[in-house]
């Protein structure tokens, strides 16, 4: 009795999984990754039970929103987000 299992599809040579406008931040040293500061801050918010979102950096100036229990707080820049994190008892 033979079991037919499909072969795994392999990407073609030269394909890029981050094609388009995405930045492959693995090309940067860890401290210089463009979204590293935001991702670290977002994780710190998550530890405090909040979510942190931001606007798309490709479309203009970035602003942030922290939310919890259906309420949202606008934070105009990453420094304001850091200060709000400290107010809710978190740290980066």
PyMOL commands that set and color helices and strands:
alter all, ss='L'
color gray80, all
select helices_A, chain A and resi 25-27+30-32+36-47+57-59+78-87
alter helices_A, ss='H'
color red, helices_A
select strands_A, chain A and resi 51-54+64-68+71-75
alter strands_A, ss='S'
color yellow, strands_A
deselect
rebuild
show_as cartoon
